[in-house]
């Protein structure tokens, strides 16, 4: 059975190749993939100049650009990294909360109130001198 590529089939194939340019299907475009998708032989497809031009253009675009699949893989890897970091920070935050409670209880046992612990620290002599010199210059 001899099948010729009709104008309608040619447009469908060119549309399919244009979708490949977006990276939707990955980076590895081959004649075998196109032939399997449309059940035409590789020779028939590559013999059609319009289809060959669309194929060559899609291959060039795929070589030069990241595809959606690559971007998705990168985003997935970054997401995993951020999840691990979030888990680590949650554990660290819990440890700090436990330490704060321990300090609070130990301070209360020694008669130091939470208000006394929350009182701001007096500025050091260096800080006072720096503030005075800034006021003199300003």
MODELLER restraints for C-alpha pairs under 7 A, 6 or more apart:
rsr = mdl.restraints
at = mdl.atoms
rsr.add(forms.Gaussian(group=physical.xy_distance, feature=features.Distance(at['CA:10:A'], at['CA:51:A']), mean=6.79, stdev=0.5))
rsr.add(forms.Gaussian(group=physical.xy_distance, feature=features.Distance(at['CA:14:A'], at['CA:51:A']), mean=6.08, stdev=0.5))
rsr.add(forms.Gaussian(group=physical.xy_distance, feature=features.Distance(at['CA:14:A'], at['CA:54:A']), mean=6.06, stdev=0.5))
rsr.add(forms.Gaussian(group=physical.xy_distance, feature=features.Distance(at['CA:17:A'], at['CA:54:A']), mean=6.40, stdev=0.5))
rsr.add(forms.Gaussian(group=physical.xy_distance, feature=features.Distance(at['CA:17:A'], at['CA:55:A']), mean=6.19, stdev=0.5))
rsr.add(forms.Gaussian(group=physical.xy_distance, feature=features.Distance(at['CA:17:A'], at['CA:58:A']), mean=6.25, stdev=0.5))
rsr.add(forms.Gaussian(group=physical.xy_distance, feature=features.Distance(at['CA:18:A'], at['CA:58:A']), mean=6.64, stdev=0.5))
rsr.add(forms.Gaussian(group=physical.xy_distance, feature=features.Distance(at['CA:20:A'], at['CA:58:A']), mean=6.43, stdev=0.5))
rsr.add(forms.Gaussian(group=physical.xy_distance, feature=features.Distance(at['CA:21:A'], at['CA:58:A']), mean=4.87, stdev=0.5))
rsr.add(forms.Gaussian(group=physical.xy_distance, feature=features.Distance(at['CA:21:A'], at['CA:61:A']), mean=5.98, stdev=0.5))
rsr.add(forms.Gaussian(group=physical.xy_distance, feature=features.Distance(at['CA:21:A'], at['CA:62:A']), mean=6.11, stdev=0.5))
rsr.add(forms.Gaussian(group=physical.xy_distance, feature=features.Distance(at['CA:22:A'], at['CA:67:A']), mean=6.72, stdev=0.5))
rsr.add(forms.Gaussian(group=physical.xy_distance, feature=features.Distance(at['CA:23:A'], at['CA:62:A']), mean=6.78, stdev=0.5))
rsr.add(forms.Gaussian(group=physical.xy_distance, feature=features.Distance(at['CA:23:A'], at['CA:67:A']), mean=4.04, stdev=0.5))
rsr.add(forms.Gaussian(group=physical.xy_distance, feature=features.Distance(at['CA:23:A'], at['CA:68:A']), mean=5.10, stdev=0.5))
rsr.add(forms.Gaussian(group=physical.xy_distance, feature=features.Distance(at['CA:23:A'], at['CA:69:A']), mean=6.71, stdev=0.5))
rsr.add(forms.Gaussian(group=physical.xy_distance, feature=features.Distance(at['CA:24:A'], at['CA:67:A']), mean=6.81, stdev=0.5))
rsr.add(forms.Gaussian(group=physical.xy_distance, feature=features.Distance(at['CA:24:A'], at['CA:68:A']), mean=5.60, stdev=0.5))
rsr.add(forms.Gaussian(group=physical.xy_distance, feature=features.Distance(at['CA:24:A'], at['CA:69:A']), mean=6.62, stdev=0.5))
rsr.add(forms.Gaussian(group=physical.xy_distance, feature=features.Distance(at['CA:26:A'], at['CA:67:A']), mean=6.12, stdev=0.5))
rsr.add(forms.Gaussian(group=physical.xy_distance, feature=features.Distance(at['CA:26:A'], at['CA:69:A']), mean=5.54, stdev=0.5))
rsr.add(forms.Gaussian(group=physical.xy_distance, feature=features.Distance(at['CA:27:A'], at['CA:62:A']), mean=5.67, stdev=0.5))
rsr.add(forms.Gaussian(group=physical.xy_distance, feature=features.Distance(at['CA:27:A'], at['CA:67:A']), mean=6.47, stdev=0.5))
rsr.add(forms.Gaussian(group=physical.xy_distance, feature=features.Distance(at['CA:29:A'], at['CA:59:A']), mean=6.68, stdev=0.5))
rsr.add(forms.Gaussian(group=physical.xy_distance, feature=features.Distance(at['CA:31:A'], at['CA:42:A']), mean=5.79, stdev=0.5))
rsr.add(forms.Gaussian(group=physical.xy_distance, feature=features.Distance(at['CA:32:A'], at['CA:42:A']), mean=6.61, stdev=0.5))
rsr.add(forms.Gaussian(group=physical.xy_distance, feature=features.Distance(at['CA:35:A'], at['CA:41:A']), mean=5.59, stdev=0.5))
rsr.add(forms.Gaussian(group=physical.xy_distance, feature=features.Distance(at['CA:35:A'], at['CA:42:A']), mean=5.69, stdev=0.5))
rsr.add(forms.Gaussian(group=physical.xy_distance, feature=features.Distance(at['CA:45:A'], at['CA:51:A']), mean=6.44, stdev=0.5))
rsr.add(forms.Gaussian(group=physical.xy_distance, feature=features.Distance(at['CA:45:A'], at['CA:52:A']), mean=6.94, stdev=0.5))
rsr.add(forms.Gaussian(group=physical.xy_distance, feature=features.Distance(at['CA:46:A'], at['CA:52:A']), mean=5.08, stdev=0.5))
rsr.add(forms.Gaussian(group=physical.xy_distance, feature=features.Distance(at['CA:107:A'], at['CA:113:A']), mean=6.95, stdev=0.5))
